[in-house]
Amino acid sequence: MNETVILAAAEGVNPLVPNIWEILVTLLGFAVLMFIVVKYVVPAFEKTYAERAEAIEGGIAKAEAAQAEASAALDEYKQQLMDARTEANRIREEARAEGAQILADLKEKAAAEASRISDQAQVQIAAERQTAVTSLRSEVGFLATELAGKIVGESLNDDARAARVVDRFLADLETAAPASQSAGAAN
């Protein structure tokens, strides 16, 4: 009997077929667990994922904005550098032109000053020559009248006569001087 009970019990219960209550409890536990996961865990993961994705995209956007800003600043710096070089070249050219103008002005002033000094010297030389000629004429006249008086043996104190003698003597000297100069040049 014991054996029959075991066999009968064994015949009624199939170990491969699960118990219905176990299936229901397992399904109910799975459904509760699935509800908790879907209701609380998945949104938390989604929220964390969204925050990280947003942070990464924000970081990328910030990096791109910083890169664009740095590129704009570099372009601005290059433009300022080019403008500064252009300005420096312009200032250099202006300085060269101004220096050339100053040099030309100084040369012009020096030429004018040299011309003025030369003209003044010519005037002074002409005045001194005239003074020398006048002085020489009076001395030569005096010496000529005295010499003529000694040669002639009479006094030439008469001014009119003395002036005629002096003028004739000087005229003879002036005609003799060009003739001697042309004779000297022919040699």
C-alpha positions as CSV (number, residue, x, y, z in Angstrom):
1,M,0.0,0.0,0.0
2,N,2.5,2.3,0.7
3,E,3.8,1.7,-2.7
4,T,0.5,2.2,-4.3
5,V,0.0,5.5,-2.5
6,I,3.4,6.6,-3.6
7,L,2.6,5.5,-7.1
8,A,-0.8,7.1,-7.1
9,A,0.6,10.2,-5.7
10,A,3.3,10.0,-8.2
11,E,0.8,9.5,-11.0
12,G,-1.3,12.6,-10.1
13,V,1.6,15.0,-9.8
14,N,3.7,15.6,-12.8
15,P,7.1,17.1,-11.9
16,L,7.5,18.7,-15.3
17,V,4.2,20.6,-15.1
18,P,4.5,23.6,-12.8
19,N,1.9,24.4,-10.2
20,I,-0.6,27.0,-11.3
21,W,-0.3,28.9,-8.1
22,E,3.4,29.2,-8.5
23,I,2.9,30.5,-12.0
24,L,0.4,33.1,-10.7
25,V,2.6,34.2,-7.9
26,T,5.6,34.4,-10.2
27,L,3.6,36.4,-12.8
28,L,2.3,38.7,-10.1
29,G,5.8,39.3,-8.7
30,F,7.1,39.9,-12.2
31,A,4.3,42.4,-12.9
32,V,4.9,44.3,-9.7
33,L,8.6,44.3,-10.4
34,M,8.0,45.4,-14.0
35,F,5.7,48.2,-12.8
36,I,8.3,49.5,-10.3
37,V,11.0,49.3,-13.0
38,V,8.9,51.1,-15.6
39,K,7.4,53.6,-13.2
40,Y,10.5,54.6,-11.2
41,V,13.8,53.0,-12.4
42,V,13.4,53.6,-16.2
43,P,12.5,57.3,-15.8
44,A,15.4,57.8,-13.4
45,F,17.7,56.2,-16.0
46,E,16.1,58.3,-18.8
47,K,16.5,61.5,-16.7
48,T,20.2,60.7,-16.0
49,Y,20.8,59.8,-19.6
50,A,19.0,63.0,-20.8
51,E,21.1,65.1,-18.3
52,R,24.3,63.6,-19.4
53,A,23.4,63.9,-23.1
54,E,22.4,67.6,-22.5
55,A,25.7,68.2,-20.6
56,I,27.7,66.6,-23.3
57,E,25.8,68.6,-26.0
58,G,26.1,71.7,-24.0
59,G,29.8,71.1,-23.5
60,I,30.2,70.5,-27.2
61,A,28.2,73.7,-28.0
62,K,30.3,75.6,-25.5
63,A,33.5,74.3,-27.0
64,E,32.3,75.2,-30.5
65,A,31.3,78.7,-29.3
66,A,34.6,79.1,-27.6
67,Q,36.4,77.8,-30.7
68,A,34.4,80.3,-32.8
69,E,35.1,83.1,-30.4
70,A,38.8,82.2,-30.4
71,S,38.8,82.1,-34.2
72,A,37.1,85.5,-34.3
73,A,39.6,86.9,-31.8
74,L,42.5,85.5,-33.9
75,D,41.0,87.1,-37.0
76,E,40.6,90.4,-35.2
77,Y,44.1,90.2,-33.9
78,K,45.5,89.5,-37.4
79,Q,43.5,92.4,-38.8
80,Q,44.8,94.7,-36.1
81,L,48.3,93.5,-36.7
82,M,47.9,94.1,-40.4
83,D,46.4,97.6,-39.7
84,A,49.3,98.4,-37.4
85,R,51.9,97.3,-40.0
86,T,50.1,99.4,-42.7
87,E,50.0,102.4,-40.3
88,A,53.7,101.9,-39.5
89,N,54.6,101.8,-43.2
90,R,52.5,104.9,-43.9
91,I,54.2,106.7,-41.0
92,R,57.6,105.6,-42.3
93,E,56.8,106.8,-45.8
94,E,55.5,110.1,-44.4
95,A,58.7,110.5,-42.4
96,R,60.8,109.8,-45.5
97,A,58.8,112.3,-47.5
98,E,59.0,114.9,-44.7
99,G,62.8,114.3,-44.4
100,A,63.3,114.7,-48.1
101,Q,61.2,117.9,-48.0
102,I,63.2,119.2,-45.1
103,L,66.5,118.3,-46.9
104,A,65.3,120.1,-50.0
105,D,64.3,123.1,-48.0
106,L,67.6,123.2,-46.3
107,K,69.4,122.9,-49.6
108,E,67.3,125.7,-51.0
109,K,68.0,127.8,-48.0
110,A,71.7,127.0,-48.2
111,A,71.8,127.9,-51.9
112,A,69.9,131.1,-51.2
113,E,72.3,132.0,-48.4
114,A,75.3,131.2,-50.6
115,S,73.9,133.3,-53.3
116,R,73.2,136.1,-50.9
117,I,76.7,135.9,-49.4
118,S,78.2,135.8,-53.0
119,D,76.1,138.8,-54.0
120,Q,77.1,140.6,-50.9
121,A,80.8,139.7,-51.5
122,Q,80.5,141.0,-55.1
123,V,79.0,144.2,-53.9
124,Q,81.7,144.6,-51.3
125,I,84.4,143.7,-53.8
126,A,83.0,146.3,-56.2
127,A,82.8,148.9,-53.5
128,E,86.4,148.2,-52.4
129,R,87.6,148.2,-56.0
130,Q,85.9,151.5,-56.5
131,T,87.4,152.8,-53.3
132,A,90.8,151.5,-54.4
133,V,90.4,153.0,-57.9
134,T,89.4,156.3,-56.4
135,S,92.3,156.2,-53.9
136,L,94.7,155.0,-56.5
137,R,93.5,157.7,-59.0
138,S,94.1,160.5,-56.5
139,E,97.5,159.1,-55.5
140,V,98.5,158.5,-59.0
141,G,97.2,161.9,-60.0
142,F,99.2,163.5,-57.2
143,L,102.4,161.5,-58.1
144,A,101.9,162.2,-61.8
145,T,101.5,165.9,-61.3
146,E,104.5,166.0,-59.1
147,L,106.5,163.9,-61.5
148,A,105.4,165.9,-64.5
149,G,106.2,169.1,-62.6
150,K,109.7,167.9,-62.0
151,I,110.1,166.8,-65.6
152,V,108.7,169.9,-67.1
153,G,110.3,172.1,-64.6
154,E,107.3,174.2,-63.9
155,S,104.7,173.9,-61.2
156,L,101.5,172.2,-62.0
157,N,99.6,173.5,-59.1
158,D,96.7,174.5,-61.3
159,D,94.0,172.0,-60.6
160,A,92.5,172.0,-64.1
161,R,95.8,171.5,-65.8
162,A,96.7,168.8,-63.2
163,A,93.4,167.0,-63.8
164,R,93.9,167.0,-67.6
165,V,97.4,165.6,-67.1
166,V,96.2,162.9,-64.7
167,D,93.2,161.9,-67.0
168,R,95.5,161.6,-70.0
169,F,98.0,159.5,-68.0
170,L,95.3,157.2,-66.8
171,A,93.8,156.8,-70.3
172,D,97.2,155.9,-71.6
173,L,97.6,153.3,-68.8
174,E,94.2,151.8,-69.5
175,T,94.9,151.4,-73.2
176,A,98.3,150.0,-72.5
177,A,97.0,147.4,-70.0
178,P,94.6,145.5,-72.5
179,A,97.3,145.5,-75.1
180,S,99.8,143.9,-72.7
181,Q,97.3,141.4,-71.6
182,S,96.5,140.3,-75.2
183,A,100.2,140.1,-75.9
184,G,100.7,137.9,-72.9
185,A,97.7,135.6,-73.9
186,A,99.2,135.2,-77.4
187,N,102.4,133.7,-75.9
